[in-house]
Amino acid sequence: MLEDRWSVVRMSFSITMNLVLLLSTSILCIGVFSEEASKPDVVNVGAIFTFGTINGKVAKVAMKAAENDINSDPSVLGGRKLTISLHDSNYSSFLGIIGALQFMESDKVAIIGPQSSVMAHVLSHLVNELHVPLLSFTALDPSLSPLQYPFFVQTAPNDLFQMIAIAEMVSYFGWTDVIALFSDDDQSRNGIITLGDKLSERRCRISYKGALSPDLTATRSEVSRELAKIQMMESRVIVLHTFSKTGLLVFEVAKSLGMMGKGYVWIASSWLSTVLDSTSPLKSETANSIRGALTLRPHTPDSKRKRNFMSRWNQLSNGSIGFNPYGLYAYDTVWMIARAVKLLLDQGGTISFSNDSRLNAFVGRTLNLSALNTFDGGKQLLDNILETNMTGLTGPILFNQERSLINPSYDIINAIETGYQHIGYWSNYSGLSIVPPETLYSKKPNRSSSNQQLDSVVWPGGETTKPRGWVFPNNGRELRIGIPKRVSYRDFVLLVNGTDNVKGYCIDVFLAAIRLLPYAVPYRFIPFGDGHKNPSYYELVNKVFDGVVGDIAIVTNRTKMVDFTQPYIESGLVVVAPVNKISSSPWSFSRPFTPLMWAVTAAFFVIVGAVVWILEHRINDEFRGPPKQQIVTILWFSFSTMFFAHRENTVSSLGRLILIIWLFVVLIINSSYIASLTSILTVQQLSSPIKGIDTLISSNEPIGFQVGSFAENYLIEELNIPKSRLVSLGSPEEYAHALQSRRVAAIIDERPYVDLFLSDHCKFSIRGQEFTKSGWGFAFPKDSPLAIDMSTAILALSENGELQKIHDRWLSRKACSSDSSEAESEQLDLQSFWGLFLICGIACVLALLMYFSLMFRQFSRHCPEEPDSTSPVSSRSARLQTFLSFADGKVEKPKSSSKRKRESISGNGYHKGEESTFRSGRIERDISHERQSGGSWLVK
């Protein structure tokens, strides 16, 4: 019994040990299996493309080549094998999505593709949830934002850069309007939206967007209808952004419609370069239909690896498809995934997948969505891809912060008869150039217009001259040019009665500018107006014309409706009012200064003289003497400085300083006086109560304006003048009558009209300055290229002098030719100066009277009359002779005390200055001596 129990225990122990051993073995096996599962021998990658397309065929060959090269080098994946599973979406987005779901079920670490942006938008949502990186080098829609689709990576230059390149080409050639023709799918539509943004940054625009059905569904009839509409439009620059099938169909139809001939410009996106590169030889029909078109090709720098790969392309593809740059991007994309996987494993990461708990609800359903697994290392693998820094067949591969490849660039290709020619490059670093972009990276970027260069282009129709880029709408019909049917001032625009002949200043300027255009412009003039009054220029500009020519002022409200050319004549509103000529006055010489100015000037003469006398009185003998003499000295010194004729010397430093300052003031006053007096006496002086626009605004007087002019609206809206004060006038005769009859106080009109009016009416004048600044120009519909070309022609007319000749021929007239008042106004008559002569004459007479009265007084006192026994006649004769001798004698001035002192010391040794010498005593002695001698007088 005991033995049986012991046997049972031994058996139980043995079973337990076996179970423990089995469990341990199982655990060990599970651990080994888990480790092997996290580091599998095969790395699975999926690829979704339409392998019937050019890029699909090229991508298939390139990806298989990369797979073989990676697997042949054990160091790349550490001995693991890379397997790329291909799925053909066969032009169907639905089949592409199905293929992606199948790849998710089979635990793919990454997916290359899809080929189109339509599928990329859908699949990006899927890979975002399952953390499987999705890499594409053909789905290049600019709207595939890394913020919205973090697991989607574009491994070729985004279409944003292709659109920038096209916009810069348009700007480089000087075109402003383009027509966009595109397939109505996500990639093409969003690319055109981006193109519009980039064109607007360069002051260009898309004038029309023509949408075609998505690739494969576009029909010939649809393309024909769209091109027929474009053919009737103004722009001749067409950007074609689509895919190869639709694109070639468009060119074929365009060729049949004559749209591949002279004058057209076609710019195709990179789809055309893939056709040129991978389809060899092209069919003759295809080659003829695309001749002259420009296209872009992704630029890849030359390298030995690239040349080696291209040399074995025919072997890889078995001659099934020609090589194009997207094969290089496909090859590099596979290598990017391989390097990122190796880095993931080296970082200790695992390749493992787990079920998404959110999909458990779909277990047992027909779709079997629960089989979709989340890649646990997907985020880390994505980071490794974005941190790629390697040199591939396409050159350096590095992503910036926006997850775009750095330094994207394109070759610019021109399709010609023998194939294509290379005309330049575009890079995001330096713009357009004729040297490879990689040679410019070592230099500072230079995007200036002078640095942008391209080689010569063969345009559609075989032309080598750059096309204008636009034609007149409706396929070149005659332009309807509106002209005002004026009834006044017909020097500007004149419609000859009974004929279609139009002439005038504005018409001649227009015809001269038209002749300078590098192309023919068919046109005919359409008069506007009833012929009884000047038409409304606002209505004329707003009328449906292809252009408006005439005396049209460039003002704000009109620029909102049309585009104006460069002004061909300056204009602006001025005030015209009656004036009266100011007659000459005897006191004209006093007019330069106001009475206050005269008073202040005179006062300062006295003040400065007094100040100098005070500073000099104690140290300068010339400023000493009796009080009366010192007063005279002050007045003489101060007023003589007016003519810089003062003879008194200044000794003190302060006196000299004051004198220098005062002489400078006197110089300015004299110069100003002379200039003002010259102007007053030589320029005809006119007076009027109207001084300018301010006078009119502050008054309540009526104001005249020309019918049809913008002056009415300006006065009402800008200057707030009541409409009741405004009087409409239609002709120069009405102007003159209204001003003379005081019906209006003044007239406000544009300067060219006023100049003609004043040339025949001298009783009126411009008062004040122009209070608006504008000009006259020709008007064209908004965004019309003709406005730009005509502006250039007007500038050329101005520079070569032709514009001035036209002006002189029509508008130059001799002002006020009816009389000779202008010549007379340049002569100065006595009327302007007899006041000065009168003052001077009165001063002379008064001085002589005072002088002779004093002389007679002295003569009478010193030469009293004595009785003579001789005859009275002889006595009077002797008396007269004595007076004449007295008047003719010289009076010596008394010497100064200092001089007398020096003479006395040097001569006699005593002071003679103390002796008083009287002039009267000397005169008496001389007279007595003369009487005794009977000789002539000499008073010393």
MOMO-V316876 format. One record per run of one state. SS is the DSSP state (H for helix, E for strand, - for the rest). FROM is the first residue (numbers start at 0). TO is the last residue. Records with the same first field share a line. If there is no record, write none. Layout:
# MOMO-V316876
SS: FROM-TO, FROM-TO
This chain:
# MOMO-V316876
-: 0-0, 38-40, 49-52, 71-72, 77-79, 88-91, 105-108, 112-115, 130-131, 136-150, 154-157, 172-175, 183-184, 200-203, 212-218, 231-233, 235-235, 241-242, 256-263, 268-269, 278-282, 289-292, 298-302, 311-311, 317-323, 346-351, 355-355, 362-367, 371-371, 375-376, 386-387, 392-393, 399-403, 405-407, 416-417, 427-429, 433-435, 439-447, 451-458, 462-468, 470-471, 476-477, 484-492, 495-500, 503-503, 516-521, 528-535, 542-545, 549-551, 553-554, 559-560, 564-567, 571-571, 578-578, 581-586, 590-593, 616-619, 623-625, 643-651, 682-684, 687-691, 698-701, 706-709, 718-721, 729-730, 740-744, 760-762, 767-772, 776-777, 781-783, 799-800, 811-819, 825-828, 832-832, 862-870, 888-895, 907-917, 933-939
H: 1-37, 53-70, 73-76, 92-104, 116-129, 158-171, 185-199, 219-230, 243-255, 270-277, 283-288, 303-310, 312-316, 324-345, 356-361, 368-370, 377-385, 436-438, 448-450, 459-461, 472-475, 504-515, 536-541, 555-558, 587-589, 594-615, 620-622, 626-642, 652-681, 692-697, 710-717, 722-724, 731-739, 750-759, 784-798, 801-810, 820-824, 829-831, 833-861, 871-887, 896-906, 918-932
E: 41-48, 80-87, 109-111, 132-135, 151-153, 176-182, 204-211, 234-234, 236-240, 264-267, 293-297, 352-354, 372-374, 388-391, 394-398, 404-404, 408-415, 418-426, 430-432, 469-469, 478-483, 493-494, 501-502, 522-527, 546-548, 552-552, 561-563, 568-570, 572-577, 579-580, 685-686, 702-705, 725-728, 745-749, 763-766, 773-775, 778-780
